[in-house]
């Protein structure tokens, strides 16, 4: 289990979402997606979006007004577009093209929180060209990027950004994150193949429960057998189902959830690296250092230094 200090820091990510859900339940208010502008620049802007929809709320069609790359930082939801049905989980990206219709639903659990990066067409074209993406592949071919290793550093930065109080001085940091996450998204999209097919509501519910259980306590001693038992599935069927719906294996999801949580702590509190490693679910600091460097791109101490400079 994570220590109280870790819960306090990581709880800030979900705090606004939980508070909004509690307010809605108390007042009987309708569902809403509340948006807070975090930063803006020439051809880009980034919003913190807290959604309070739940299983009792009907879905409705929405339209992407600009190129959108939204990082899910809390909660889960279902997203349906021209590419089919996707399950959005913490660490994944929701991609949108201007004029593209879509629907989002919370059939099995309430609420989510995203950091949404938006780009003008001209800026996104420049980002895609600089990232080496051919002209014919500069429009998203998928609607979801799963919690891939290439994304972890950017989702961690976005999560840290909403933990802290933002100011005009943070705009450069947000711009760097925006450009990096856009380049990663279009590179992955340009190489992706579409995997279609709907799934049963029962299956979606079980995977949603698993994802939220892991996200609440990433440092717990998760095993495939334990997760499968909680989902009331055989280990092999659980592994196949989880991977199909989320785009990553349970092990990959747990590892990346732990590393994002560790990155947030490194940036936001003063605990020793070894304490963060052990409380994040790693057996020793050497394994943690190696995994963190592979996933985030720098060693934990260097990440802490850069995030506070």
C-alpha positions in Angstrom: 0.0 0.0 0.0 1.1 3.5 -0.7 2.2 5.6 2.3 0.0 8.5 3.5 2.3 11.1 2.1 2.1 9.4 -1.3 -1.7 9.3 -1.1 -1.7 13.0 -0.3 0.3 14.0 -3.3 -1.3 11.6 -5.8 -4.7 12.4 -4.4 -4.4 15.9 -5.8 -4.8 14.4 -9.3 -8.2 13.0 -8.5 -9.2 15.6 -5.9 -11.1 17.9 -8.2 -12.8 15.0 -9.9 -13.9 13.5 -6.6 -15.1 16.9 -5.3 -17.1 17.6 -8.5 -18.7 14.1 -8.3 -19.6 14.7 -4.6 -21.0 18.1 -5.4 -23.1 16.7 -8.2 -24.5 13.9 -5.9 -25.3 16.4 -3.1 -27.0 19.0 -5.3 -28.6 16.6 -7.8 -26.9 18.7 -10.6 -26.7 17.5 -14.2 -23.5 16.0 -15.6 -21.0 18.5 -17.0 -17.5 18.7 -18.4 -15.9 21.6 -16.6 -12.9 23.1 -18.4 -10.1 25.2 -16.9 -7.5 26.8 -19.3 -4.0 26.0 -18.1 -1.9 27.7 -20.8 -2.0 29.0 -24.3 0.4 30.1 -27.1 0.7 30.6 -30.8 -1.5 27.9 -32.3 -1.9 25.8 -29.2 -3.7 25.7 -25.9 -4.2 23.2 -23.1 -7.2 22.6 -20.8 -7.9 20.7 -17.6 -11.2 18.9 -18.2 -13.1 17.4 -15.3 -16.2 15.3 -16.4 -18.9 14.2 -14.0 -20.9 11.9 -16.3 -21.9 8.5 -14.9 -23.8 5.3 -15.8 -27.2 7.0 -15.6 -26.3 9.8 -18.1 -27.2 9.5 -21.8 -24.4 10.0 -24.4 -24.7 12.6 -27.1 -22.6 13.4 -30.2 -19.9 16.0 -29.9 -17.5 17.5 -32.5 -13.8 18.1 -32.3 -13.2 21.7 -33.1 -9.4 21.5 -33.5 -6.7 18.8 -33.5 -6.9 17.3 -30.0 -4.6 15.1 -28.0 -6.1 14.5 -24.5 -4.1 12.7 -21.9 -6.3 10.7 -19.4 -5.0 11.3 -15.9 -7.9 9.9 -13.8 -11.0 7.8 -14.3 -12.1 5.7 -17.2 -14.7 6.1 -20.0 -15.8 4.7 -23.3 -15.2 6.6 -26.5 -17.0 5.8 -29.8 -16.0 7.4 -33.2 -15.5 6.4 -36.8 -12.8 4.1 -35.6 -15.1 2.1 -33.3 -15.3 1.7 -29.5 -12.2 2.5 -27.3 -11.8 2.1 -23.6 -9.9 5.2 -22.2 -7.7 4.6 -19.2 -5.2 6.6 -17.2 -2.1 7.1 -19.3 -3.8 6.7 -22.6 -4.4 9.5 -25.2 -7.7 10.4 -26.9 -7.1 11.7 -30.4 -9.4 14.0 -32.4 -9.5 15.6 -35.8 -11.2 18.9 -36.6 -14.9 18.2 -37.5 -14.7 14.6 -36.3 -17.9 13.5 -34.4 -17.6 11.3 -31.3 -19.5 10.1 -28.2 -18.1 9.5 -24.7 -19.9 7.4 -22.1 -19.4 6.2 -18.5 -21.5 3.0 -18.5 -19.7 1.4 -15.6 -18.2 4.1 -13.4 -18.5 7.9 -12.9 -16.2 10.6 -13.9 -12.8 11.2 -15.6 -10.2 13.9 -15.8 -8.1 14.7 -18.8 -5.4 17.2 -19.8 -6.4 18.2 -23.3 -3.9 19.7 -25.7 -5.3 21.5 -28.8 -3.5 22.6 -31.9 -4.3 24.7 -35.0 -4.1 22.8 -38.3 -1.0 24.8 -39.4 1.0 24.1 -36.2 0.1 20.5 -36.1 1.2 20.1 -39.7 4.6 21.6 -38.8 4.9 19.3 -35.8 4.1 16.2 -37.9 6.6 17.3 -40.6 9.3 17.8 -38.0 8.5 14.4 -36.5 9.2 12.8 -39.9 5.6 11.8 -40.6 4.9 11.6 -44.3 2.3 14.1 -45.6 -0.3 11.4 -46.3 -0.2 10.1 -42.7 -0.6 13.4 -40.8 -4.2 12.8 -40.0 -5.0 10.5 -37.0 -5.8 7.0 -38.1 -6.9 5.9 -34.6 -8.8 7.6 -31.8 -6.8 6.1 -28.8 -3.2 5.6 -28.1 -2.8 3.1 -25.2 -0.4 3.8 -22.3 2.7 3.4 -24.4 6.3 3.8 -23.2 6.8 6.7 -25.5 4.0 8.7 -23.8 4.9 8.2 -20.1 7.1 11.2 -19.8 4.5 13.5 -21.3 1.6 12.2 -19.3 3.7 12.5 -16.2 4.5 16.1 -17.0 0.8 16.9 -17.7 -0.1 15.3 -14.4 2.5 17.3 -12.5 1.2 20.4 -14.2 -2.3 20.1 -12.7 -0.8 19.2 -9.3 1.0 22.6 -9.2 -0.6 26.0 -9.3 0.0 27.2 -12.9 1.1 30.7 -13.8 2.3 32.5 -16.9 5.9 31.3 -16.1 4.7 27.8 -16.8 3.7 28.4 -20.4 7.1 27.4 -21.8 6.9 24.1 -19.9 3.4 23.5 -21.1 4.5 24.3 -24.7 7.3 21.8 -24.5 4.9 19.1 -23.3 2.3 20.0 -25.9 4.8 19.8 -28.8 6.3 16.5 -27.4 2.9 14.8 -26.9 1.6 15.9 -30.3 4.7 14.5 -32.1 4.5 11.2 -30.2 0.8 10.9 -30.9 1.1 11.4 -34.7 4.1 9.1 -34.9 2.2 6.3 -33.2 -1.0 7.0 -35.2 0.8 7.0 -38.5 2.2 3.5 -37.8 -1.0 2.0 -36.2 -3.4 -0.5 -37.8 -7.1 -0.2 -36.8 -8.4 -3.0 -34.6 -12.1 -3.0 -34.6 -14.9 -4.9 -33.0 -17.3 -4.3 -30.2 -17.3 -6.0 -26.8 -20.0 -6.9 -24.3 -21.1 -4.5 -21.6 -20.2 -7.2 -19.1 -16.6 -7.4 -20.3 -16.2 -3.6 -20.3 -17.4 -3.5 -16.7 -14.8 -6.0 -15.6 -11.9 -4.3 -17.3 -13.1 -0.9 -16.0 -13.2 -2.2 -12.5 -9.6 -3.6 -12.9 -8.2 -0.4 -14.3 -9.7 1.8 -11.5 -8.6 -0.7 -8.9 -5.0 -0.6 -10.1 -5.1 3.2 -10.5 -6.3 3.7 -6.9 -3.3 1.8 -5.5 -0.6 1.1 -8.1 2.0 0.1 -5.4 -0.1 -2.9 -4.2 1.2 -6.4 -4.9 -0.7 -7.0 -8.1 -0.4 -10.3 -9.8 -2.2 -11.6 -12.9 -4.0 -14.3 -10.8 -5.2 -11.7 -8.3 -6.5 -9.4 -10.9 -8.1 -12.2 -12.8 -9.8 -13.5 -9.7 -11.2 -10.1 -8.9 -12.6 -9.9 -12.4 -14.0 -13.5 -12.1 -12.1 -14.6 -15.2 -9.4 -17.2 -15.8 -5.9 -15.7 -15.9 -5.5 -16.4 -19.7 -8.9 -15.0 -20.6 -8.3 -12.0 -18.3 -4.9 -11.3 -20.0 -6.4 -11.5 -23.5 -9.4 -9.4 -22.6 -7.5 -6.7 -20.7 -4.9 -6.4 -23.5 -7.5 -6.2 -26.2 -9.5 -3.4 -24.5 -6.7 -1.3 -23.1 -3.9 -1.9 -25.7 -1.4 -3.0 -23.1 -0.9 -6.1 -20.9 -1.9 -5.9 -17.2 1.9 -6.0 -16.3 2.6 -3.0 -18.7 -0.4 -1.1 -17.3 0.7 -1.7 -13.6 4.3 -0.8 -14.4 3.5 2.4 -16.2 0.9 3.5 -13.6 3.6 3.0 -10.9 6.2 5.0 -12.8 3.8 7.9 -13.5 2.9 7.9 -9.8 6.6 7.9 -8.9 7.3 10.8 -11.4 4.5 12.9 -9.8 6.0 12.3 -6.3 9.5 13.1 -7.4 8.3 16.4 -8.8 5.9 17.2 -5.9 7.4 16.1 -2.6 10.8 15.6 -0.9 10.7 11.9 -0.1 13.9 10.0 -0.7 14.2 8.1 -4.0 14.4 4.8 -2.2 11.2 5.5 -0.3 9.4 6.4 -3.5 10.7 3.3 -5.2 9.5 0.9 -2.4 6.2 2.7 -1.9 5.5 2.6 -5.7 5.8 -1.2 -5.7 9.4 -1.8 -6.6 11.4 -4.4 -4.7 14.7 -2.4 -4.7 16.0 1.0 -5.9 18.2 -0.4 -8.7 15.2 -2.0 -10.5 13.3 1.2 -10.0 16.1 3.4 -11.4 16.5 1.2 -14.5 12.7 1.1 -15.2 12.3 4.8 -14.6 15.2 5.7 -16.9 13.8 3.4 -19.6 10.3 4.7 -19.3 10.8 8.5 -18.6 14.1 8.9 -20.3 16.2 10.2 -17.4 17.2 8.9 -14.0 14.9 9.7 -11.1 17.2 12.3 -9.4 17.7 14.1 -12.7 14.0 14.0 -13.4 13.4 15.6 -10.0 16.0 18.3 -10.7 14.7 19.2 -14.1 11.1 19.2 -12.9 11.9 21.8 -10.2 14.3 24.0 -12.2 
